[in-house]
């Protein structure tokens, strides 16, 4: 049976177009399929006078395969009507009549699928603003009129695949996650995941049945050569592989497989696939124009990265907020540094932490350099305060900690003004950096090597060398503000997967339990949209 004429398909497209404008949520256009970009699809066909775009069956078939390949980007082909289009193609082959409507329906769904896929590649499928009220990153532009023109031109030149390819992230991190996604999907398809029994701590030199399973897992994770022998002996090669795994995952590097190492080794293939999909979408959320120099703090990874000219210049471990006092996810601009800072204690911290200590021992305030001021700004001696007259809620004084070794901010603060009162700073609690899980702060980010970060950021050896910075903080001088010659972006992000040595991926503990909601949104049906940005 010959293809229906373009005139018949055009009439069917016009009928569908009218319903697209009547039902702009897309839900009622077809009884068995949702159009997610109704206004854009309608405008696209209106601009071409309802002439079909996918009249060439071979090219339409190529587009079907392109939509199927969305799974390589951590997305779901079903969101782009892949299954529905396959069914329509089969139904079309069986029918002798009404083919014009089926063709028009397939036209609309294929166009909608391509446009929605483009939007998801540009902005991510999940809108982070629905998950986190603090999110303030600008979304990448998705200009409907321009997209429609680009699609029309691409169809005419058979270049849709190239256009979509150009929308994908080309960052090394994204490409590594994409590679690892294929790897773990293949493992999940090839064999059932079997956790390594945790009934024994494995040491170098051990001969144990669990070592054979350990060897296999280390090969799967690319820590042990694929041609390494399959034995039950914990030899030197296994020890070095375990040490590297521990190093990559911020564990104690002892070469011994205990509780924490088992947690890393026993994260299932399917869980890793989901983690990678979530974090690939998170990376799409923040694709935008940045300054050449910027700071990234990965909250889930407890790590700060300083990028200069878009290349990694320096990194350092950090501490972040506890589960109850989370570090928010947002973007700001680093404008100035404060050396030998004072600290104005927030009211919430006074009530929760400081007041009980002051009341129990007023001399604690003196020893730690705290001063108290009344509503008129007059200083009040801590030993003169009747502490029994107040509760944490009724305590009327402002609390300021003077510069010094006990100051909660340490020797330097890095200020990027924001509504959360969050910043980077030094800390006197340096012993906590030895811990693998470092969610200890009240929300700010504590930096392990703050003076070196100051030197790297100021980038002025004649005035701000390592020695001159050290001399300043050792001098006991009053607070000194130093403005950045070039402001840099500060990006607080939350990635539970990140790149590590040897083209491997490190999977981080989901400290704030944000992954489940992100995964649910990623797996949910797409949200219908019009021209909404």
Legacy VTK file of the C-alpha trace (Angstrom):
# vtk DataFile Version 3.0
C-alpha trace
ASCII
DATASET POLYDATA
POINTS 533 float
0.000 0.000 0.000
1.412 3.387 -0.943
2.080 6.093 1.585
-0.808 8.511 2.077
-0.524 11.740 0.155
0.990 14.751 1.881
-2.302 16.616 1.500
-4.167 14.007 3.553
-1.450 13.986 6.196
-1.478 17.797 6.262
-5.234 17.827 6.892
-4.772 15.368 9.737
-1.937 17.510 11.129
-4.183 20.578 11.019
-6.826 18.694 13.001
-4.239 17.633 15.591
-2.823 21.170 15.653
-6.214 22.602 16.649
-6.398 20.165 19.549
-2.842 21.020 20.586
-3.888 24.624 21.068
-7.101 23.648 22.843
-5.262 21.257 25.178
-1.963 22.961 25.856
-1.065 20.510 28.599
-0.888 17.903 25.834
-2.701 15.318 27.905
-5.949 15.066 25.938
-4.649 15.342 22.377
-4.418 11.555 22.030
-6.151 9.001 24.219
-3.014 6.878 24.504
-0.123 9.357 24.284
0.863 12.700 25.799
2.353 15.535 23.763
4.853 17.209 26.107
5.765 20.228 23.948
2.270 21.085 22.613
2.757 24.767 21.837
6.157 24.232 20.270
4.963 21.272 18.189
1.917 23.241 17.047
4.028 26.267 16.142
6.457 24.043 14.256
3.782 22.604 11.972
2.014 25.929 11.599
5.286 27.472 10.384
5.537 24.826 7.647
1.854 25.078 6.662
1.206 21.620 8.132
3.482 19.861 5.690
4.792 16.605 7.209
8.420 16.690 8.322
9.197 12.974 8.441
7.823 11.874 5.082
10.951 9.781 4.391
10.433 6.435 6.224
14.168 5.709 6.258
14.983 9.021 7.936
12.125 8.588 10.398
13.598 5.181 11.256
16.970 6.799 11.905
15.276 9.245 14.271
13.658 6.352 16.125
17.091 4.869 16.755
18.337 8.274 17.824
15.567 8.490 20.438
16.443 4.990 21.625
20.051 6.096 22.098
18.870 8.601 24.734
19.449 5.783 27.235
23.186 6.307 26.659
22.713 9.772 28.204
21.018 8.299 31.277
17.572 9.214 29.941
14.548 7.046 29.144
13.556 6.455 25.479
9.960 5.928 26.617
9.798 9.630 27.521
10.309 10.431 23.843
7.521 8.130 22.570
9.922 5.419 21.411
7.611 2.537 22.325
4.507 4.305 21.025
6.211 5.043 17.724
7.233 1.407 17.314
3.615 0.373 17.897
2.371 2.979 15.426
4.804 1.732 12.813
3.533 -1.823 13.258
-0.097 -0.692 13.239
0.553 1.365 10.112
1.863 -1.709 8.293
-1.267 -3.703 9.116
-3.909 -1.108 8.211
-5.323 -0.511 4.721
-7.195 2.663 5.595
-6.957 5.702 7.911
-3.230 5.761 7.345
-3.227 9.532 7.011
-4.225 9.978 10.662
-1.716 7.376 11.855
1.007 9.078 9.858
0.056 12.464 11.294
0.006 11.064 14.814
3.445 9.518 14.312
4.628 12.856 12.881
3.525 14.724 15.974
4.935 12.189 18.426
8.288 11.981 16.654
8.580 15.765 16.505
7.534 16.027 20.149
10.052 13.348 21.107
12.917 15.089 19.324
12.030 18.489 20.832
11.645 17.087 24.342
14.930 15.195 24.016
16.598 18.452 22.946
15.166 20.247 25.979
16.398 17.533 28.317
19.887 17.609 26.799
19.992 21.378 27.233
18.454 21.755 30.697
18.251 18.263 32.180
15.041 16.298 32.538
14.491 17.140 36.199
13.883 20.757 37.171
16.089 21.165 40.278
13.882 24.003 41.500
11.202 21.408 42.265
13.631 19.571 44.554
15.452 22.405 46.320
14.163 25.884 47.135
17.720 27.245 47.484
18.609 26.407 43.867
19.558 29.628 42.040
21.599 28.453 39.058
20.533 29.976 35.750
19.094 27.389 33.377
20.549 27.077 29.902
18.523 28.952 27.323
15.866 26.976 25.476
14.458 29.486 22.992
11.402 27.864 21.380
11.349 29.900 18.161
15.049 29.278 17.607
14.667 25.592 18.408
11.810 25.266 15.905
13.871 26.985 13.193
16.897 24.833 13.962
14.780 21.685 13.800
13.273 22.668 10.447
16.727 23.402 9.018
18.148 20.186 10.462
15.349 18.076 8.973
15.848 19.683 5.576
19.572 18.892 5.738
19.153 15.497 7.436
21.201 16.926 10.290
18.993 16.324 13.343
21.434 13.819 14.824
24.295 16.315 14.557
22.217 19.063 16.192
21.307 16.824 19.124
24.901 15.631 19.440
25.969 19.257 19.782
23.592 19.708 22.722
25.263 16.993 24.794
27.840 17.868 27.416
31.405 17.385 26.230
32.995 17.673 29.679
35.427 14.938 30.621
33.403 14.139 33.745
30.184 13.666 31.763
31.893 11.497 29.152
33.455 9.364 31.896
30.056 8.870 33.545
28.598 7.971 30.158
31.326 5.371 29.651
30.825 3.939 33.130
27.049 3.867 32.598
27.549 1.563 29.615
29.988 -0.550 31.639
27.699 -1.105 34.631
24.606 -1.584 32.477
26.452 -4.330 30.629
27.505 -5.955 33.899
23.920 -5.771 35.185
22.662 -7.386 31.977
25.320 -10.102 31.845
25.183 -11.435 35.377
23.299 -11.289 38.643
24.986 -9.109 41.246
26.305 -11.090 44.205
27.479 -9.125 47.257
30.780 -10.179 48.757
29.969 -11.848 52.094
30.954 -9.545 54.956
31.456 -12.351 57.453
35.206 -11.874 57.701
37.730 -9.034 57.560
40.163 -9.802 54.753
43.867 -9.071 55.252
46.840 -9.236 52.885
48.206 -12.769 52.878
44.840 -14.384 53.655
43.626 -17.416 51.752
39.826 -17.391 51.862
36.912 -18.241 49.574
35.744 -14.590 49.692
39.010 -13.439 48.103
37.987 -14.974 44.768
34.780 -12.871 44.818
36.810 -9.845 45.898
39.151 -10.311 42.933
36.203 -10.488 40.544
34.663 -7.299 41.950
37.961 -5.418 41.747
38.223 -6.414 38.078
34.673 -5.208 37.438
35.548 -1.875 39.031
38.792 -1.622 36.989
41.045 -1.807 40.039
42.545 -5.158 39.089
43.734 -6.198 35.631
41.224 -8.306 33.720
43.838 -11.018 33.192
44.793 -11.249 36.878
44.637 -14.842 38.186
41.402 -16.088 39.746
42.574 -17.470 43.070
41.520 -17.245 46.706
44.840 -15.679 47.772
44.988 -12.055 48.975
48.343 -11.275 47.346
50.229 -8.028 46.733
48.277 -7.136 43.590
44.984 -7.409 45.476
46.389 -5.388 48.359
47.458 -2.564 46.028
44.062 -2.654 44.267
42.266 -2.407 47.621
44.525 0.446 48.725
43.764 2.353 45.519
40.030 1.782 45.974
40.303 3.074 49.547
42.316 6.071 48.384
39.729 6.922 45.731
36.834 6.655 48.174
38.371 8.596 51.083
38.693 5.518 53.291
41.533 4.623 55.623
44.248 3.329 53.282
45.326 0.142 55.034
44.781 -2.517 52.362
42.388 -4.364 54.681
38.823 -5.127 53.555
36.513 -4.270 56.444
33.097 -2.664 56.900
33.709 0.561 54.946
35.480 -1.170 52.068
32.655 -3.705 51.847
30.144 -0.847 51.559
31.979 0.448 48.491
32.505 -2.998 46.975
28.911 -4.100 47.517
27.135 -1.182 45.862
25.163 -3.109 43.230
25.491 -2.617 39.481
21.910 -1.338 39.221
22.491 1.131 42.074
25.570 2.413 40.274
23.576 2.787 37.063
20.983 4.876 38.925
23.668 6.965 40.642
25.297 7.703 37.296
21.972 8.632 35.670
21.136 11.003 38.521
24.505 12.728 38.399
24.561 12.998 34.607
21.299 14.932 34.874
22.707 17.038 37.725
25.594 17.968 35.467
23.122 19.126 32.807
21.454 21.378 35.387
24.512 23.610 35.738
25.745 23.878 32.158
26.043 27.621 31.802
28.496 30.411 31.168
31.062 30.608 33.963
34.032 32.837 34.601
37.345 31.337 33.506
38.263 30.896 37.175
35.780 29.293 39.546
35.431 27.210 42.689
33.383 24.032 42.883
32.508 22.528 46.256
31.086 19.025 46.005
29.129 18.741 49.230
28.621 14.976 48.970
32.311 14.441 48.181
33.682 16.765 50.910
36.009 18.318 48.342
36.784 21.774 46.949
38.171 22.268 43.437
39.662 25.522 42.156
39.566 25.854 38.378
41.807 28.379 36.641
41.272 28.968 32.944
38.782 26.079 33.231
41.548 23.651 34.218
41.906 22.068 37.655
44.467 24.171 39.509
44.125 23.015 43.091
41.917 20.980 45.408
41.481 20.426 49.115
39.223 18.462 51.488
36.389 20.325 53.207
33.794 19.832 55.932
30.135 20.585 55.234
26.890 20.954 57.165
25.358 18.186 59.224
22.135 16.463 58.217
20.255 18.911 60.466
22.230 22.000 59.360
22.728 21.249 55.681
24.991 23.229 53.417
22.634 24.695 50.783
23.157 24.139 47.060
23.535 27.459 45.241
25.848 29.716 43.253
27.401 33.061 44.197
30.470 35.234 43.498
33.555 35.306 45.713
34.193 39.008 46.332
36.614 39.341 49.262
38.619 37.583 51.973
38.776 38.404 55.674
42.018 37.642 57.503
41.938 37.368 61.314
38.135 37.571 61.248
35.768 38.269 64.073
32.710 36.050 64.280
29.201 37.286 64.945
27.568 34.170 66.344
24.181 33.477 64.720
21.203 33.501 67.053
20.414 29.872 66.245
23.901 28.753 67.279
23.788 30.821 70.454
20.564 29.097 71.467
21.610 25.614 70.429
25.302 25.430 71.327
26.811 28.462 73.010
24.354 29.566 75.699
24.459 26.214 77.559
28.274 26.405 77.639
28.306 30.030 78.810
25.742 29.325 81.517
27.621 26.272 82.787
30.932 28.146 82.915
31.038 31.903 82.173
34.843 31.733 82.063
34.511 29.596 78.942
33.468 32.781 77.126
36.615 34.570 78.300
38.908 31.659 77.424
37.475 31.403 73.911
37.546 35.140 73.188
33.793 35.874 73.249
32.439 39.343 73.958
28.843 40.347 74.735
27.026 43.514 73.675
23.669 44.852 74.764
21.048 46.447 72.534
22.856 49.810 72.663
26.185 48.313 71.632
27.767 48.534 75.075
30.073 45.680 76.058
28.911 43.536 78.989
31.375 41.459 81.025
30.396 37.759 81.036
31.056 37.429 84.789
28.606 40.265 85.496
25.699 38.560 83.725
23.075 36.805 85.863
22.985 33.642 83.739
20.184 32.087 85.786
17.920 34.965 84.798
17.861 33.877 81.158
17.043 30.923 78.998
18.571 30.257 75.605
15.526 31.929 74.026
15.460 35.018 76.248
19.225 35.690 76.271
19.373 39.348 75.106
23.010 39.878 74.162
24.836 39.876 70.855
27.802 37.485 70.901
31.026 38.248 69.009
34.177 36.122 69.019
37.434 38.035 68.654
40.257 36.992 66.292
42.541 34.343 67.709
43.410 30.647 67.683
40.022 29.658 69.154
37.931 31.672 66.680
35.304 29.453 65.058
36.175 30.928 61.655
39.873 30.247 62.105
42.318 32.627 60.435
40.541 33.472 57.181
37.065 33.638 55.647
36.202 33.600 51.950
33.127 35.724 51.398
30.581 35.255 48.623
27.554 37.267 49.848
24.346 35.247 49.855
21.026 34.975 51.662
22.101 31.800 53.491
24.993 33.420 55.435
27.206 30.608 54.146
30.891 31.021 53.295
34.211 29.192 53.193
36.452 29.461 56.228
39.294 28.036 58.285
38.550 26.098 61.480
40.295 25.369 64.784
38.756 21.861 64.725
41.395 20.537 62.360
41.411 17.034 63.804
38.064 16.363 62.118
39.688 16.402 58.678
41.074 12.951 59.452
37.515 11.589 59.311
36.162 10.064 56.096
32.633 11.450 56.555
32.986 15.172 57.263
29.474 16.577 57.756
30.184 18.520 60.957
29.516 22.216 60.346
26.496 24.428 60.947
26.176 24.943 57.188
29.340 26.774 56.185
32.239 25.043 54.431
35.389 24.485 56.473
38.552 24.312 54.353
41.475 22.060 55.272
44.166 24.238 53.655
42.698 27.748 53.834
45.929 29.760 53.740
47.032 27.970 50.598
43.599 28.609 49.074
44.025 32.306 49.912
47.436 32.364 48.215
46.134 30.591 45.113
43.090 32.857 44.815
44.891 36.161 45.396
47.570 35.130 42.878
49.883 38.020 43.780
53.291 36.695 44.944
54.713 40.166 45.536
52.034 41.006 48.121
50.424 37.715 49.089
53.058 35.010 49.236
52.681 32.025 51.559
55.115 33.664 54.003
53.357 37.041 54.027
49.956 35.431 54.585
51.331 33.326 57.429
52.963 36.393 58.981
49.682 38.307 58.851
47.618 35.639 60.589
50.371 35.062 63.172
50.631 38.776 63.968
47.346 39.000 65.839
46.462 42.066 63.765
42.817 43.160 63.646
40.509 41.858 60.952
41.732 42.784 57.466
39.536 42.696 54.364
41.186 41.950 51.017
39.077 42.377 47.899
39.477 40.017 44.976
41.036 41.633 41.919
38.949 39.236 39.829
35.783 37.829 41.340
35.237 34.121 40.772
32.103 32.004 40.688
31.519 29.727 43.662
29.373 26.700 42.886
28.091 24.603 45.766
26.895 21.377 44.176
25.854 17.904 45.289
27.255 15.023 43.249
27.167 11.505 44.654
29.444 10.360 41.836
32.651 12.099 40.813
35.775 11.331 38.772
38.817 9.836 40.425
42.145 8.389 39.353
42.545 6.022 36.428
39.317 7.011 34.626
37.221 5.567 37.419
34.152 6.883 39.218
33.951 7.414 42.955
30.491 6.893 44.467
29.896 9.054 47.539
27.614 8.477 50.497
24.317 10.318 49.956
24.663 12.271 53.201
21.515 14.383 52.773
19.494 11.578 51.132
18.820 13.647 48.016
19.272 10.837 45.499
15.906 9.078 46.032
13.860 12.182 45.180
16.102 12.977 42.208
15.787 9.404 40.907
12.000 9.415 41.351
11.769 12.643 39.345
14.110 11.269 36.681
12.006 8.121 36.317
8.638 9.911 36.428
6.780 10.817 33.217
8.061 14.098 31.746
6.372 17.337 32.690
4.360 18.921 29.896
5.654 22.341 28.954
4.896 25.247 26.714
7.308 28.126 26.433
8.137 27.951 30.135
11.838 28.327 30.914
LINES 1 534
533 0 1 2 3 4 5 6 7 8 9 10 11 12 13 14 15 16 17 18 19 20 21 22 23 24 25 26 27 28 29 30 31 32 33 34 35 36 37 38 39 40 41 42 43 44 45 46 47 48 49 50 51 52 53 54 55 56 57 58 59 60 61 62 63 64 65 66 67 68 69 70 71 72 73 74 75 76 77 78 79 80 81 82 83 84 85 86 87 88 89 90 91 92 93 94 95 96 97 98 99 100 101 102 103 104 105 106 107 108 109 110 111 112 113 114 115 116 117 118 119 120 121 122 123 124 125 126 127 128 129 130 131 132 133 134 135 136 137 138 139 140 141 142 143 144 145 146 147 148 149 150 151 152 153 154 155 156 157 158 159 160 161 162 163 164 165 166 167 168 169 170 171 172 173 174 175 176 177 178 179 180 181 182 183 184 185 186 187 188 189 190 191 192 193 194 195 196 197 198 199 200 201 202 203 204 205 206 207 208 209 210 211 212 213 214 215 216 217 218 219 220 221 222 223 224 225 226 227 228 229 230 231 232 233 234 235 236 237 238 239 240 241 242 243 244 245 246 247 248 249 250 251 252 253 254 255 256 257 258 259 260 261 262 263 264 265 266 267 268 269 270 271 272 273 274 275 276 277 278 279 280 281 282 283 284 285 286 287 288 289 290 291 292 293 294 295 296 297 298 299 300 301 302 303 304 305 306 307 308 309 310 311 312 313 314 315 316 317 318 319 320 321 322 323 324 325 326 327 328 329 330 331 332 333 334 335 336 337 338 339 340 341 342 343 344 345 346 347 348 349 350 351 352 353 354 355 356 357 358 359 360 361 362 363 364 365 366 367 368 369 370 371 372 373 374 375 376 377 378 379 380 381 382 383 384 385 386 387 388 389 390 391 392 393 394 395 396 397 398 399 400 401 402 403 404 405 406 407 408 409 410 411 412 413 414 415 416 417 418 419 420 421 422 423 424 425 426 427 428 429 430 431 432 433 434 435 436 437 438 439 440 441 442 443 444 445 446 447 448 449 450 451 452 453 454 455 456 457 458 459 460 461 462 463 464 465 466 467 468 469 470 471 472 473 474 475 476 477 478 479 480 481 482 483 484 485 486 487 488 489 490 491 492 493 494 495 496 497 498 499 500 501 502 503 504 505 506 507 508 509 510 511 512 513 514 515 516 517 518 519 520 521 522 523 524 525 526 527 528 529 530 531 532
